[in-house]
Amino acid sequence: MSPMCQYSATDGFANDWHLVHYGSRAVGGSAAIIQEATAVCPEGRISYGDLGIWKDEHITKLSEIADFVSKNGAIPGIQLAHAGRKASCDLAWNGGGQLKEDRNSWTTVSASAIPFYEADNSPVELSKVQIEKIIDDFALAAQRAVKAGYKIIEIHAAHGYLIHQFLSPLTNKRNDEYGGTFENRIRLILKIVDAIALLMNEDHSLWVRISATDWTEGGWSVEESAKLTGLLKGRGVDVIDVSSGGNIPHVKIPVGKSYQVPFAEKIKKQTGIITGAVGLIDDAQQAEDILAKGQADLIFIGRELLRDAYFPLHAAQKLNNDIEWKNQYIRVKQSI
Ligand SMILES: Cc1cc2nc3c(=O)[nH]c(=O)nc-3n(C[C@H](O)[C@H](O)[C@H](O)COP(=O)(O)O)c2cc1C
């Protein structure tokens, strides 16, 4: 299951919505569940309804979710995130626009003081001390995630959120060691990975979601993504989850079935890392073909799993695969 924000938390705390939502997908046969973007600090939330993992008190409910998911056959994973300049937004169903001078708004931060939309409040450029704090926040969040029982830790470095803002030359105009050259722009993600890799043992897997391209001239590119992936692989990252876009508004993206798969394929071929494909993969045979052709090793399913929590059970049936159903539902396994 691909990570998908639910905008249903209060002060970062998970509740029964999250337990039932993720629990249902475990019962529905998902092999692994990457919980939605979970903020490493309050200002790192996209909206005030985002999940958080910036204090120990968050662990109790999260561990209930990880435990239920695990007991029902799925590997529990969590996506650790900081939204940077795309933080302080309204809930998606209220339009998702930036909130300004609202009781639910705050000042955003980024690599450079460039707003996402022109009309947005400008983010504040992070100082080096503030960057160090964010690296610590990611490490502490990972520590709490491990404590809560998550087995997959995915770092969100995609979709124009903070780490991606550092990666892309279009959003990172810094003159210090975090900006300019490729080596400088990737420094933040490497430091975060180094801090988190230390906390992993053989029970854990470290994944990174990237946007393979900004879809814009002069932006972050597939070539840079492959180069970065090679370095991440050498530093303990097990899986690269390949998405695209989200950093620059109004760009033309040729959205269609499997449209991001060629990026996953290229990165896999070039680096040999285990690669996940995502984006408009919503059919069993389509997913199977991607795996059979060796274009990717894992399939992330997003929206189809919101439409149908039992998609993996239905997909297995379509492909004539016999997969386990929960005992409570076994009487109806043959009759759908
Ligand atoms: C409601 C919703 C929330 C999402 N939230 C996240 C998120 O928290 N983190 C993330 O990396 N992607 C997020 N995404 C993107 C999905 O994980 C996925 O990459 C995207 O929907 C494309 O896959 P699909 O065509 O299978 O839906 C979200 C998508 C949706 C529809």
The ligand as a Gaussian input file, in Angstrom:
#p B3LYP/6-31G(d) Opt

LIG

0 1
 C       -5.369000      10.814000      -0.780000
 C       -3.926000      10.665000      -1.163000
 C       -2.946000      10.946000      -0.234000
 C       -1.587000      10.782000      -0.549000
 N       -0.629000      10.979000       0.419000
 C        0.658000      10.647000       0.166000
 C        1.612000      10.606000       1.194000
 O        1.308000      10.809000       2.381000
 N        2.906000      10.311000       0.859000
 C        3.273000      10.004000      -0.432000
 O        4.438000       9.743000      -0.685000
 N        2.355000       9.995000      -1.421000
 C        1.066000      10.269000      -1.156000
 N        0.132000      10.149000      -2.142000
 C        0.542000       9.610000      -3.440000
 C        0.312000       8.088000      -3.482000
 O        1.117000       7.416000      -2.523000
 C        0.638000       7.521000      -4.870000
 O        2.000000       7.729000      -5.127000
 C       -0.203000       8.173000      -5.970000
 O       -1.566000       8.241000      -5.598000
 C       -0.078000       7.431000      -7.294000
 O       -0.419000       6.081000      -7.158000
 P       -1.906000       5.521000      -7.543000
 O       -2.137000       5.877000      -8.992000
 O       -1.820000       4.033000      -7.309000
 O       -2.881000       6.198000      -6.670000
 C       -1.222000      10.359000      -1.858000
 C       -2.221000      10.110000      -2.797000
 C       -3.551000      10.241000      -2.463000
 C       -4.607000       9.915000      -3.497000

